[in-house]
Amino acid sequence: MRDLEETMRFDPEEGIANLDDHLDRLKKAADEGGFKFDRHAARNELQAATFGKRRPAIARLLLSPTGAMAIEVRAED
């Protein structure tokens, strides 16, 4: 089973654009695929991963079927 992936735009002034929409989409996909997903933990992990960033970036969250998350933040092209 493949991981679920959600890609989000981060702005240092505004935070992650449409964060609730991204989390809703991930929750729906997780439910449909039988994945474990902790929305609150995902929000916290994303905020921690982008804390102190001063430039626009792309945040990518990978969710495994067990609920484990990996977050990558890279500079926006």
N, CA, C, O and CB atoms as a CASP TS submission, in Angstrom:
PFRMAT TS
TARGET T0000
AUTHOR 0000-0000-0000
METHOD Language model
MODEL 1
PARENT N/A
ATOM      1  N   MET     1       0.849  -1.186   0.000  1.00  0.00           N
ATOM      2  CA  MET     1       0.000   0.000   0.000  1.00  0.00           C
ATOM      3  C   MET     1       0.888   1.240   0.000  1.00  0.00           C
ATOM      4  O   MET     1       1.833   1.348   0.782  1.00  0.00           O
ATOM      5  CB  MET     1      -0.962   0.003   1.227  1.00  0.00           C
ATOM      6  N   ARG     2       0.572   2.150  -0.871  1.00  0.00           N
ATOM      7  CA  ARG     2       1.382   3.370  -0.974  1.00  0.00           C
ATOM      8  C   ARG     2       0.971   4.412   0.065  1.00  0.00           C
ATOM      9  O   ARG     2      -0.165   4.424   0.540  1.00  0.00           O
ATOM     10  CB  ARG     2       1.264   3.965  -2.380  1.00  0.00           C
ATOM     11  N   ASP     3       1.910   5.279   0.406  1.00  0.00           N
ATOM     12  CA  ASP     3       1.620   6.377   1.315  1.00  0.00           C
ATOM     13  C   ASP     3       0.712   7.396   0.636  1.00  0.00           C
ATOM     14  O   ASP     3       0.687   7.508  -0.590  1.00  0.00           O
ATOM     15  CB  ASP     3       2.921   7.046   1.791  1.00  0.00           C
ATOM     16  N   LEU     4      -0.025   8.129   1.446  1.00  0.00           N
ATOM     17  CA  LEU     4      -0.780   9.276   0.950  1.00  0.00           C
ATOM     18  C   LEU     4       0.146  10.481   0.974  1.00  0.00           C
ATOM     19  O   LEU     4       1.041  10.568   1.814  1.00  0.00           O
ATOM     20  CB  LEU     4      -2.074   9.532   1.806  1.00  0.00           C
ATOM     21  N   GLU     5      -0.069  11.404   0.056  1.00  0.00           N
ATOM     22  CA  GLU     5       0.782  12.591  -0.037  1.00  0.00           C
ATOM     23  C   GLU     5      -0.082  13.832  -0.187  1.00  0.00           C
ATOM     24  O   GLU     5      -1.056  13.840  -0.939  1.00  0.00           O
ATOM     25  CB  GLU     5       1.770  12.473  -1.223  1.00  0.00           C
ATOM     26  N   GLU     6       0.286  14.875   0.536  1.00  0.00           N
ATOM     27  CA  GLU     6      -0.380  16.166   0.406  1.00  0.00           C
ATOM     28  C   GLU     6       0.709  17.232   0.320  1.00  0.00           C
ATOM     29  O   GLU     6       1.619  17.271   1.149  1.00  0.00           O
ATOM     30  CB  GLU     6      -1.364  16.439   1.613  1.00  0.00           C
ATOM     31  N   THR     7       0.609  18.085  -0.679  1.00  0.00           N
ATOM     32  CA  THR     7       1.586  19.155  -0.897  1.00  0.00           C
ATOM     33  C   THR     7       0.909  20.496  -0.656  1.00  0.00           C
ATOM     34  O   THR     7      -0.191  20.743  -1.151  1.00  0.00           O
ATOM     35  CB  THR     7       2.186  19.090  -2.337  1.00  0.00           C
ATOM     36  N   MET     8       1.570  21.361   0.108  1.00  0.00           N
ATOM     37  CA  MET     8       0.986  22.629   0.537  1.00  0.00           C
ATOM     38  C   MET     8       1.965  23.779   0.351  1.00  0.00           C
ATOM     39  O   MET     8       3.177  23.606   0.476  1.00  0.00           O
ATOM     40  CB  MET     8       0.551  22.546   1.994  1.00  0.00           C
ATOM     41  N   ARG     9       1.432  24.935   0.056  1.00  0.00           N
ATOM     42  CA  ARG     9       2.259  26.135  -0.076  1.00  0.00           C
ATOM     43  C   ARG     9       2.347  26.839   1.281  1.00  0.00           C
ATOM     44  O   ARG     9       1.341  27.030   1.963  1.00  0.00           O
ATOM     45  CB  ARG     9       1.678  27.097  -1.161  1.00  0.00           C
ATOM     46  N   PHE    10       3.562  27.217   1.653  1.00  0.00           N
ATOM     47  CA  PHE    10       3.806  27.936   2.907  1.00  0.00           C
ATOM     48  C   PHE    10       4.284  29.349   2.608  1.00  0.00           C
ATOM     49  O   PHE    10       5.172  29.560   1.782  1.00  0.00           O
ATOM     50  CB  PHE    10       4.845  27.189   3.781  1.00  0.00           C
ATOM     51  N   ASP    11       3.679  30.313   3.297  1.00  0.00           N
ATOM     52  CA  ASP    11       4.094  31.715   3.223  1.00  0.00           C
ATOM     53  C   ASP    11       4.481  32.143   4.634  1.00  0.00           C
ATOM     54  O   ASP    11       3.732  31.890   5.578  1.00  0.00           O
ATOM     55  CB  ASP    11       2.949  32.639   2.631  1.00  0.00           C
ATOM     56  N   PRO    12       5.644  32.790   4.797  1.00  0.00           N
ATOM     57  CA  PRO    12       6.089  33.138   6.149  1.00  0.00           C
ATOM     58  C   PRO    12       5.138  34.085   6.886  1.00  0.00           C
ATOM     59  O   PRO    12       5.099  34.078   8.117  1.00  0.00           O
ATOM     60  CB  PRO    12       7.453  33.764   6.080  1.00  0.00           C
ATOM     61  N   GLU    13       4.380  34.888   6.161  1.00  0.00           N
ATOM     62  CA  GLU    13       3.438  35.815   6.798  1.00  0.00           C
ATOM     63  C   GLU    13       2.089  35.163   7.103  1.00  0.00           C
ATOM     64  O   GLU    13       1.457  35.476   8.112  1.00  0.00           O
ATOM     65  CB  GLU    13       3.226  37.027   5.909  1.00  0.00           C
ATOM     66  N   GLU    14       1.657  34.265   6.237  1.00  0.00           N
ATOM     67  CA  GLU    14       0.316  33.693   6.340  1.00  0.00           C
ATOM     68  C   GLU    14       0.290  32.260   6.864  1.00  0.00           C
ATOM     69  O   GLU    14      -0.764  31.773   7.271  1.00  0.00           O
ATOM     70  CB  GLU    14      -0.342  33.734   5.004  1.00  0.00           C
ATOM     71  N   GLY    15       1.435  31.581   6.860  1.00  0.00           N
ATOM     72  CA  GLY    15       1.460  30.173   7.242  1.00  0.00           C
ATOM     73  C   GLY    15       1.130  29.301   6.040  1.00  0.00           C
ATOM     74  O   GLY    15       1.354  29.703   4.898  1.00  0.00           O
ATOM     75  N   ILE    16       0.604  28.121   6.291  1.00  0.00           N
ATOM     76  CA  ILE    16       0.259  27.203   5.212  1.00  0.00           C
ATOM     77  C   ILE    16      -1.097  27.600   4.642  1.00  0.00           C
ATOM     78  O   ILE    16      -2.095  27.683   5.358  1.00  0.00           O
ATOM     79  CB  ILE    16       0.243  25.729   5.711  1.00  0.00           C
ATOM     80  N   ALA    17      -1.103  27.838   3.348  1.00  0.00           N
ATOM     81  CA  ALA    17      -2.329  28.270   2.672  1.00  0.00           C
ATOM     82  C   ALA    17      -3.375  27.156   2.716  1.00  0.00           C
ATOM     83  O   ALA    17      -3.078  25.999   2.420  1.00  0.00           O
ATOM     84  CB  ALA    17      -2.032  28.675   1.205  1.00  0.00           C
ATOM     85  N   ASN    18      -4.595  27.518   3.087  1.00  0.00           N
ATOM     86  CA  ASN    18      -5.730  26.584   3.081  1.00  0.00           C
ATOM     87  C   ASN    18      -5.453  25.305   3.876  1.00  0.00           C
ATOM     88  O   ASN    18      -5.812  24.208   3.448  1.00  0.00           O
ATOM     89  CB  ASN    18      -6.087  26.219   1.650  1.00  0.00           C
ATOM     90  N   LEU    19      -4.817  25.459   5.026  1.00  0.00           N
ATOM     91  CA  LEU    19      -4.416  24.294   5.817  1.00  0.00           C
ATOM     92  C   LEU    19      -5.597  23.377   6.144  1.00  0.00           C
ATOM     93  O   LEU    19      -5.485  22.157   6.022  1.00  0.00           O
ATOM     94  CB  LEU    19      -3.751  24.749   7.105  1.00  0.00           C
ATOM     95  N   ASP    20      -6.717  23.952   6.554  1.00  0.00           N
ATOM     96  CA  ASP    20      -7.867  23.113   6.907  1.00  0.00           C
ATOM     97  C   ASP    20      -8.363  22.310   5.712  1.00  0.00           C
ATOM     98  O   ASP    20      -8.756  21.153   5.863  1.00  0.00           O
ATOM     99  CB  ASP    20      -9.002  23.972   7.457  1.00  0.00           C
ATOM    100  N   ASP    21      -8.347  22.910   4.530  1.00  0.00           N
ATOM    101  CA  ASP    21      -8.754  22.182   3.320  1.00  0.00           C
ATOM    102  C   ASP    21      -7.814  21.012   3.049  1.00  0.00           C
ATOM    103  O   ASP    21      -8.254  19.919   2.694  1.00  0.00           O
ATOM    104  CB  ASP    21      -8.784  23.128   2.104  1.00  0.00           C
ATOM    105  N   HIS    22      -6.519  21.252   3.219  1.00  0.00           N
ATOM    106  CA  HIS    22      -5.534  20.175   3.015  1.00  0.00           C
ATOM    107  C   HIS    22      -5.759  19.038   4.017  1.00  0.00           C
ATOM    108  O   HIS    22      -5.728  17.863   3.651  1.00  0.00           O
ATOM    109  CB  HIS    22      -4.089  20.725   3.150  1.00  0.00           C
ATOM    110  N   LEU    23      -5.984  19.399   5.278  1.00  0.00           N
ATOM    111  CA  LEU    23      -6.190  18.379   6.307  1.00  0.00           C
ATOM    112  C   LEU    23      -7.506  17.627   6.072  1.00  0.00           C
ATOM    113  O   LEU    23      -7.579  16.420   6.301  1.00  0.00           O
ATOM    114  CB  LEU    23      -6.186  19.022   7.709  1.00  0.00           C
ATOM    115  N   ASP    24      -8.543  18.339   5.617  1.00  0.00           N
ATOM    116  CA  ASP    24      -9.818  17.675   5.298  1.00  0.00           C
ATOM    117  C   ASP    24      -9.631  16.652   4.180  1.00  0.00           C
ATOM    118  O   ASP    24     -10.133  15.531   4.259  1.00  0.00           O
ATOM    119  CB  ASP    24     -10.886  18.717   4.889  1.00  0.00           C
ATOM    120  N   ARG    25      -8.900  17.052   3.136  1.00  0.00           N
ATOM    121  CA  ARG    25      -8.659  16.166   1.998  1.00  0.00           C
ATOM    122  C   ARG    25      -7.863  14.928   2.436  1.00  0.00           C
ATOM    123  O   ARG    25      -8.161  13.805   2.030  1.00  0.00           O
ATOM    124  CB  ARG    25      -7.904  16.921   0.879  1.00  0.00           C
ATOM    125  N   LEU    26      -6.855  15.159   3.268  1.00  0.00           N
ATOM    126  CA  LEU    26      -6.036  14.050   3.756  1.00  0.00           C
ATOM    127  C   LEU    26      -6.864  13.115   4.642  1.00  0.00           C
ATOM    128  O   LEU    26      -6.726  11.895   4.549  1.00  0.00           O
ATOM    129  CB  LEU    26      -4.816  14.584   4.534  1.00  0.00           C
ATOM    130  N   LYS    27      -7.708  13.668   5.487  1.00  0.00           N
ATOM    131  CA  LYS    27      -8.572  12.872   6.358  1.00  0.00           C
ATOM    132  C   LYS    27      -9.522  12.007   5.525  1.00  0.00           C
ATOM    133  O   LYS    27      -9.709  10.826   5.818  1.00  0.00           O
ATOM    134  CB  LYS    27      -9.375  13.789   7.309  1.00  0.00           C
ATOM    135  N   LYS    28     -10.111  12.589   4.502  1.00  0.00           N
ATOM    136  CA  LYS    28     -11.036  11.852   3.636  1.00  0.00           C
ATOM    137  C   LYS    28     -10.319  10.687   2.939  1.00  0.00           C
ATOM    138  O   LYS    28     -10.817   9.561   2.908  1.00  0.00           O
ATOM    139  CB  LYS    28     -11.660  12.801   2.584  1.00  0.00           C
ATOM    140  N   ALA    29      -9.138  10.987   2.382  1.00  0.00           N
ATOM    141  CA  ALA    29      -8.363   9.941   1.697  1.00  0.00           C
ATOM    142  C   ALA    29      -7.931   8.860   2.681  1.00  0.00           C
ATOM    143  O   ALA    29      -7.943   7.675   2.349  1.00  0.00           O
ATOM    144  CB  ALA    29      -7.125  10.547   1.000  1.00  0.00           C
ATOM    145  N   ALA    30      -7.551   9.265   3.889  1.00  0.00           N
ATOM    146  CA  ALA    30      -7.135   8.299   4.907  1.00  0.00           C
ATOM    147  C   ALA    30      -8.302   7.388   5.287  1.00  0.00           C
ATOM    148  O   ALA    30      -8.143   6.171   5.386  1.00  0.00           O
ATOM    149  CB  ALA    30      -6.595   9.027   6.159  1.00  0.00           C
ATOM    150  N   ASP    31      -9.466   7.980   5.498  1.00  0.00           N
ATOM    151  CA  ASP    31     -10.643   7.181   5.846  1.00  0.00           C
ATOM    152  C   ASP    31     -10.987   6.195   4.731  1.00  0.00           C
ATOM    153  O   ASP    31     -11.277   5.027   4.990  1.00  0.00           O
ATOM    154  CB  ASP    31     -11.846   8.095   6.131  1.00  0.00           C
ATOM    155  N   GLU    32     -10.950   6.674   3.504  1.00  0.00           N
ATOM    156  CA  GLU    32     -11.292   5.826   2.360  1.00  0.00           C
ATOM    157  C   GLU    32     -10.285   4.688   2.168  1.00  0.00           C
ATOM    158  O   GLU    32     -10.645   3.593   1.734  1.00  0.00           O
ATOM    159  CB  GLU    32     -11.368   6.669   1.089  1.00  0.00           C
ATOM    160  N   GLY    33      -9.015   4.965   2.499  1.00  0.00           N
ATOM    161  CA  GLY    33      -7.973   3.960   2.305  1.00  0.00           C
ATOM    162  C   GLY    33      -7.676   3.096   3.513  1.00  0.00           C
ATOM    163  O   GLY    33      -6.823   2.210   3.451  1.00  0.00           O
ATOM    164  N   GLY    34      -8.378   3.348   4.623  1.00  0.00           N
ATOM    165  CA  GLY    34      -8.138   2.575   5.830  1.00  0.00           C
ATOM    166  C   GLY    34      -6.862   2.967   6.568  1.00  0.00           C
ATOM    167  O   GLY    34      -6.316   2.180   7.342  1.00  0.00           O
ATOM    168  N   PHE    35      -6.388   4.198   6.322  1.00  0.00           N
ATOM    169  CA  PHE    35      -5.190   4.704   6.994  1.00  0.00           C
ATOM    170  C   PHE    35      -5.567   5.285   8.351  1.00  0.00           C
ATOM    171  O   PHE    35      -6.677   5.786   8.534  1.00  0.00           O
ATOM    172  CB  PHE    35      -4.477   5.773   6.124  1.00  0.00           C
ATOM    173  N   LYS    36      -4.647   5.216   9.291  1.00  0.00           N
ATOM    174  CA  LYS    36      -4.806   5.943  10.545  1.00  0.00           C
ATOM    175  C   LYS    36      -4.358   7.374  10.285  1.00  0.00           C
ATOM    176  O   LYS    36      -3.368   7.599   9.589  1.00  0.00           O
ATOM    177  CB  LYS    36      -3.983   5.278  11.720  1.00  0.00           C
ATOM    178  N   PHE    37      -5.087   8.348  10.843  1.00  0.00           N
ATOM    179  CA  PHE    37      -4.715   9.748  10.641  1.00  0.00           C
ATOM    180  C   PHE    37      -5.135  10.565  11.850  1.00  0.00           C
ATOM    181  O   PHE    37      -6.296  10.539  12.258  1.00  0.00           O
ATOM    182  CB  PHE    37      -5.359  10.315   9.353  1.00  0.00           C
ATOM    183  N   ASP    38      -4.185  11.284  12.416  1.00  0.00           N
ATOM    184  CA  ASP    38      -4.431  12.172  13.553  1.00  0.00           C
ATOM    185  C   ASP    38      -4.300  13.607  13.050  1.00  0.00           C
ATOM    186  O   ASP    38      -3.196  14.127  12.887  1.00  0.00           O
ATOM    187  CB  ASP    38      -3.431  11.886  14.745  1.00  0.00           C
ATOM    188  N   ARG    39      -5.436  14.225  12.810  1.00  0.00           N
ATOM    189  CA  ARG    39      -5.467  15.581  12.250  1.00  0.00           C
ATOM    190  C   ARG    39      -4.713  16.583  13.141  1.00  0.00           C
ATOM    191  O   ARG    39      -3.952  17.416  12.647  1.00  0.00           O
ATOM    192  CB  ARG    39      -6.923  16.040  12.063  1.00  0.00           C
ATOM    193  N   HIS    40      -4.935  16.488  14.444  1.00  0.00           N
ATOM    194  CA  HIS    40      -4.285  17.416  15.377  1.00  0.00           C
ATOM    195  C   HIS    40      -2.760  17.250  15.331  1.00  0.00           C
ATOM    196  O   HIS    40      -2.022  18.235  15.323  1.00  0.00           O
ATOM    197  CB  HIS    40      -4.806  17.188  16.819  1.00  0.00           C
ATOM    198  N   ALA    41      -2.303  16.009  15.303  1.00  0.00           N
ATOM    199  CA  ALA    41      -0.860  15.760  15.231  1.00  0.00           C
ATOM    200  C   ALA    41      -0.294  16.271  13.913  1.00  0.00           C
ATOM    201  O   ALA    41       0.807  16.819  13.880  1.00  0.00           O
ATOM    202  CB  ALA    41      -0.559  14.256  15.392  1.00  0.00           C
ATOM    203  N   ALA    42      -1.039  16.095  12.829  1.00  0.00           N
ATOM    204  CA  ALA    42      -0.568  16.574  11.523  1.00  0.00           C
ATOM    205  C   ALA    42      -0.411  18.087  11.540  1.00  0.00           C
ATOM    206  O   ALA    42       0.591  18.615  11.058  1.00  0.00           O
ATOM    207  CB  ALA    42      -1.542  16.152  10.400  1.00  0.00           C
ATOM    208  N   ARG    43      -1.394  18.784  12.093  1.00  0.00           N
ATOM    209  CA  ARG    43      -1.320  20.250  12.196  1.00  0.00           C
ATOM    210  C   ARG    43      -0.089  20.658  13.010  1.00  0.00           C
ATOM    211  O   ARG    43       0.662  21.547  12.609  1.00  0.00           O
ATOM    212  CB  ARG    43      -2.614  20.824  12.850  1.00  0.00           C
ATOM    213  N   ASN    44       0.108  20.007  14.141  1.00  0.00           N
ATOM    214  CA  ASN    44       1.251  20.341  15.000  1.00  0.00           C
ATOM    215  C   ASN    44       2.578  20.081  14.294  1.00  0.00           C
ATOM    216  O   ASN    44       3.497  20.895  14.369  1.00  0.00           O
ATOM    217  CB  ASN    44       1.190  19.538  16.301  1.00  0.00           C
ATOM    218  N   GLU    45       2.672  18.941  13.609  1.00  0.00           N
ATOM    219  CA  GLU    45       3.918  18.597  12.901  1.00  0.00           C
ATOM    220  C   GLU    45       4.210  19.595  11.781  1.00  0.00           C
ATOM    221  O   GLU    45       5.358  19.993  11.582  1.00  0.00           O
ATOM    222  CB  GLU    45       3.831  17.168  12.321  1.00  0.00           C
ATOM    223  N   LEU    46       3.178  19.993  11.060  1.00  0.00           N
ATOM    224  CA  LEU    46       3.367  20.974   9.982  1.00  0.00           C
ATOM    225  C   LEU    46       3.807  22.324  10.539  1.00  0.00           C
ATOM    226  O   LEU    46       4.687  22.977   9.979  1.00  0.00           O
ATOM    227  CB  LEU    46       2.070  21.138   9.171  1.00  0.00           C
ATOM    228  N   GLN    47       3.194  22.734  11.638  1.00  0.00           N
ATOM    229  CA  GLN    47       3.588  24.009  12.247  1.00  0.00           C
ATOM    230  C   GLN    47       5.018  23.947  12.765  1.00  0.00           C
ATOM    231  O   GLN    47       5.767  24.915  12.627  1.00  0.00           O
ATOM    232  CB  GLN    47       2.631  24.378  13.390  1.00  0.00           C
ATOM    233  N   ALA    48       5.403  22.833  13.353  1.00  0.00           N
ATOM    234  CA  ALA    48       6.778  22.677  13.841  1.00  0.00           C
ATOM    235  C   ALA    48       7.773  22.684  12.683  1.00  0.00           C
ATOM    236  O   ALA    48       8.852  23.267  12.789  1.00  0.00           O
ATOM    237  CB  ALA    48       6.917  21.374  14.647  1.00  0.00           C
ATOM    238  N   ALA    49       7.405  22.030  11.573  1.00  0.00           N
ATOM    239  CA  ALA    49       8.314  21.926  10.423  1.00  0.00           C
ATOM    240  C   ALA    49       8.524  23.272   9.733  1.00  0.00           C
ATOM    241  O   ALA    49       9.569  23.499   9.124  1.00  0.00           O
ATOM    242  CB  ALA    49       7.773  20.914   9.418  1.00  0.00           C
ATOM    243  N   THR    50       7.542  24.159   9.824  1.00  0.00           N
ATOM    244  CA  THR    50       7.658  25.458   9.145  1.00  0.00           C
ATOM    245  C   THR    50       8.017  26.589  10.103  1.00  0.00           C
ATOM    246  O   THR    50       8.216  27.725   9.673  1.00  0.00           O
ATOM    247  CB  THR    50       6.358  25.790   8.437  1.00  0.00           C
ATOM    248  N   PHE    51       8.099  26.292  11.384  1.00  0.00           N
ATOM    249  CA  PHE    51       8.408  27.332  12.378  1.00  0.00           C
ATOM    250  C   PHE    51       9.739  28.008  12.061  1.00  0.00           C
ATOM    251  O   PHE    51      10.750  27.340  11.840  1.00  0.00           O
ATOM    252  CB  PHE    51       8.449  26.728  13.800  1.00  0.00           C
ATOM    253  N   GLY    52       9.727  29.328  12.040  1.00  0.00           N
ATOM    254  CA  GLY    52      10.952  30.102  11.826  1.00  0.00           C
ATOM    255  C   GLY    52      11.367  30.242  10.369  1.00  0.00           C
ATOM    256  O   GLY    52      12.351  30.921  10.076  1.00  0.00           O
ATOM    257  N   LYS    53      10.639  29.618   9.452  1.00  0.00           N
ATOM    258  CA  LYS    53      10.974  29.757   8.024  1.00  0.00           C
ATOM    259  C   LYS    53      10.668  31.190   7.597  1.00  0.00           C
ATOM    260  O   LYS    53       9.622  31.743   7.937  1.00  0.00           O
ATOM    261  CB  LYS    53      10.173  28.724   7.140  1.00  0.00           C
ATOM    262  N   ARG    54      11.590  31.776   6.851  1.00  0.00           N
ATOM    263  CA  ARG    54      11.446  33.184   6.467  1.00  0.00           C
ATOM    264  C   ARG    54      11.186  33.380   4.976  1.00  0.00           C
ATOM    265  O   ARG    54      11.053  34.510   4.508  1.00  0.00           O
ATOM    266  CB  ARG    54      12.684  33.945   6.857  1.00  0.00           C
ATOM    267  N   ARG    55      11.115  32.294   4.245  1.00  0.00           N
ATOM    268  CA  ARG    55      10.892  32.384   2.793  1.00  0.00           C
ATOM    269  C   ARG    55       9.740  31.473   2.401  1.00  0.00           C
ATOM    270  O   ARG    55       9.475  30.480   3.079  1.00  0.00           O
ATOM    271  CB  ARG    55      12.179  32.005   2.001  1.00  0.00           C
ATOM    272  N   PRO    56       9.053  31.803   1.309  1.00  0.00           N
ATOM    273  CA  PRO    56       8.003  30.907   0.821  1.00  0.00           C
ATOM    274  C   PRO    56       8.578  29.517   0.556  1.00  0.00           C
ATOM    275  O   PRO    56       9.723  29.370   0.129  1.00  0.00           O
ATOM    276  CB  PRO    56       7.352  31.476  -0.463  1.00  0.00           C
ATOM    277  N   ALA    57       7.765  28.514   0.816  1.00  0.00           N
ATOM    278  CA  ALA    57       8.233  27.133   0.679  1.00  0.00           C
ATOM    279  C   ALA    57       7.068  26.220   0.312  1.00  0.00           C
ATOM    280  O   ALA    57       5.904  26.620   0.319  1.00  0.00           O
ATOM    281  CB  ALA    57       8.905  26.650   1.986  1.00  0.00           C
ATOM    282  N   ILE    58       7.422  24.999  -0.003  1.00  0.00           N
ATOM    283  CA  ILE    58       6.457  23.942  -0.256  1.00  0.00           C
ATOM    284  C   ILE    58       6.631  22.898   0.841  1.00  0.00           C
ATOM    285  O   ILE    58       7.733  22.398   1.069  1.00  0.00           O
ATOM    286  CB  ILE    58       6.645  23.314  -1.689  1.00  0.00           C
ATOM    287  N   ALA    59       5.539  22.577   1.514  1.00  0.00           N
ATOM    288  CA  ALA    59       5.556  21.529   2.539  1.00  0.00           C
ATOM    289  C   ALA    59       4.880  20.294   1.951  1.00  0.00           C
ATOM    290  O   ALA    59       3.806  20.382   1.357  1.00  0.00           O
ATOM    291  CB  ALA    59       4.835  21.999   3.864  1.00  0.00           C
ATOM    292  N   ARG    60       5.516  19.160   2.124  1.00  0.00           N
ATOM    293  CA  ARG    60       4.982  17.894   1.606  1.00  0.00           C
ATOM    294  C   ARG    60       4.841  16.935   2.773  1.00  0.00           C
ATOM    295  O   ARG    60       5.816  16.638   3.464  1.00  0.00           O
ATOM    296  CB  ARG    60       5.905  17.286   0.487  1.00  0.00           C
ATOM    297  N   LEU    61       3.627  16.452   2.993  1.00  0.00           N
ATOM    298  CA  LEU    61       3.371  15.518   4.073  1.00  0.00           C
ATOM    299  C   LEU    61       3.071  14.154   3.473  1.00  0.00           C
ATOM    300  O   LEU    61       2.212  14.020   2.602  1.00  0.00           O
ATOM    301  CB  LEU    61       2.202  16.003   4.970  1.00  0.00           C
ATOM    302  N   LEU    62       3.784  13.150   3.946  1.00  0.00           N
ATOM    303  CA  LEU    62       3.531  11.766   3.566  1.00  0.00           C
ATOM    304  C   LEU    62       2.928  11.056   4.770  1.00  0.00           C
ATOM    305  O   LEU    62       3.427  11.175   5.889  1.00  0.00           O
ATOM    306  CB  LEU    62       4.842  11.053   3.081  1.00  0.00           C
ATOM    307  N   LEU    63       1.846  10.315   4.528  1.00  0.00           N
ATOM    308  CA  LEU    63       1.164   9.580   5.585  1.00  0.00           C
ATOM    309  C   LEU    63       1.182   8.095   5.251  1.00  0.00           C
ATOM    310  O   LEU    63       0.702   7.680   4.196  1.00  0.00           O
ATOM    311  CB  LEU    63      -0.291  10.087   5.769  1.00  0.00           C
ATOM    312  N   SER    64       1.740   7.297   6.160  1.00  0.00           N
ATOM    313  CA  SER    64       1.777   5.843   5.947  1.00  0.00           C
ATOM    314  C   SER    64       0.461   5.236   6.440  1.00  0.00           C
ATOM    315  O   SER    64      -0.272   5.878   7.192  1.00  0.00           O
ATOM    316  CB  SER    64       3.003   5.192   6.686  1.00  0.00           C
ATOM    317  N   PRO    65       0.164   4.021   6.028  1.00  0.00           N
ATOM    318  CA  PRO    65      -1.071   3.368   6.492  1.00  0.00           C
ATOM    319  C   PRO    65      -1.171   3.254   8.010  1.00  0.00           C
ATOM    320  O   PRO    65      -2.273   3.208   8.556  1.00  0.00           O
ATOM    321  CB  PRO    65      -1.171   1.994   5.891  1.00  0.00           C
ATOM    322  N   THR    66      -0.029   3.206   8.694  1.00  0.00           N
ATOM    323  CA  THR    66      -0.031   3.095  10.158  1.00  0.00           C
ATOM    324  C   THR    66      -0.268   4.435  10.854  1.00  0.00           C
ATOM    325  O   THR    66      -0.447   4.485  12.071  1.00  0.00           O
ATOM    326  CB  THR    66       1.285   2.510  10.629  1.00  0.00           C
ATOM    327  N   GLY    67      -0.267   5.529  10.070  1.00  0.00           N
ATOM    328  CA  GLY    67      -0.450   6.859  10.642  1.00  0.00           C
ATOM    329  C   GLY    67       0.845   7.622  10.836  1.00  0.00           C
ATOM    330  O   GLY    67       0.826   8.787  11.233  1.00  0.00           O
ATOM    331  N   ALA    68       1.979   6.973  10.559  1.00  0.00           N
ATOM    332  CA  ALA    68       3.265   7.672  10.677  1.00  0.00           C
ATOM    333  C   ALA    68       3.347   8.754   9.602  1.00  0.00           C
ATOM    334  O   ALA    68       2.923   8.550   8.464  1.00  0.00           O
ATOM    335  CB  ALA    68       4.462   6.672  10.548  1.00  0.00           C
ATOM    336  N   MET    69       3.900   9.905   9.980  1.00  0.00           N
ATOM    337  CA  MET    69       4.011  11.035   9.062  1.00  0.00           C
ATOM    338  C   MET    69       5.457  11.426   8.842  1.00  0.00           C
ATOM    339  O   MET    69       6.287  11.341   9.747  1.00  0.00           O
ATOM    340  CB  MET    69       3.228  12.225   9.587  1.00  0.00           C
ATOM    341  N   ALA    70       5.747  11.858   7.621  1.00  0.00           N
ATOM    342  CA  ALA    70       7.032  12.450   7.299  1.00  0.00           C
ATOM    343  C   ALA    70       6.720  13.762   6.596  1.00  0.00           C
ATOM    344  O   ALA    70       5.849  13.819   5.729  1.00  0.00           O
ATOM    345  CB  ALA    70       7.927  11.492   6.405  1.00  0.00           C
ATOM    346  N   ILE    71       7.436  14.818   6.974  1.00  0.00           N
ATOM    347  CA  ILE    71       7.203  16.131   6.401  1.00  0.00           C
ATOM    348  C   ILE    71       8.512  16.655   5.834  1.00  0.00           C
ATOM    349  O   ILE    71       9.553  16.618   6.488  1.00  0.00           O
ATOM    350  CB  ILE    71       6.622  17.109   7.454  1.00  0.00           C
ATOM    351  N   GLU    72       8.434  17.139   4.609  1.00  0.00           N
ATOM    352  CA  GLU    72       9.588  17.738   3.934  1.00  0.00           C
ATOM    353  C   GLU    72       9.197  19.177   3.605  1.00  0.00           C
ATOM    354  O   GLU    72       8.110  19.426   3.084  1.00  0.00           O
ATOM    355  CB  GLU    72      10.003  16.925   2.623  1.00  0.00           C
ATOM    356  N   VAL    73      10.080  20.117   3.910  1.00  0.00           N
ATOM    357  CA  VAL    73       9.847  21.511   3.562  1.00  0.00           C
ATOM    358  C   VAL    73      11.015  21.960   2.691  1.00  0.00           C
ATOM    359  O   VAL    73      12.175  21.870   3.092  1.00  0.00           O
ATOM    360  CB  VAL    73       9.700  22.416   4.845  1.00  0.00           C
ATOM    361  N   ARG    74      10.689  22.446   1.489  1.00  0.00           N
ATOM    362  CA  ARG    74      11.746  22.903   0.581  1.00  0.00           C
ATOM    363  C   ARG    74      11.386  24.278   0.035  1.00  0.00           C
ATOM    364  O   ARG    74      10.217  24.655  -0.037  1.00  0.00           O
ATOM    365  CB  ARG    74      11.958  21.894  -0.582  1.00  0.00           C
ATOM    366  N   ALA    75      12.410  25.005  -0.340  1.00  0.00           N
ATOM    367  CA  ALA    75      12.202  26.344  -0.892  1.00  0.00           C
ATOM    368  C   ALA    75      11.324  26.258  -2.133  1.00  0.00           C
ATOM    369  O   ALA    75      11.426  25.321  -2.925  1.00  0.00           O
ATOM    370  CB  ALA    75      13.555  27.018  -1.229  1.00  0.00           C
ATOM    371  N   GLU    76      10.470  27.243  -2.282  1.00  0.00           N
ATOM    372  CA  GLU    76       9.605  27.286  -3.458  1.00  0.00           C
ATOM    373  C   GLU    76      10.431  27.639  -4.682  1.00  0.00           C
ATOM    374  O   GLU    76      11.278  28.531  -4.629  1.00  0.00           O
ATOM    375  CB  GLU    76       8.456  28.301  -3.267  1.00  0.00           C
ATOM    376  N   ASP    77      10.189  26.946  -5.778  1.00  0.00           N
ATOM    377  CA  ASP    77      10.947  27.193  -7.011  1.00  0.00           C
ATOM    378  C   ASP    77      10.612  28.540  -7.616  1.00  0.00           C
ATOM    379  O   ASP    77      11.161  28.903  -8.656  1.00  0.00           O
ATOM    380  CB  ASP    77      10.678  26.097  -8.028  1.00  0.00           C
TER
END
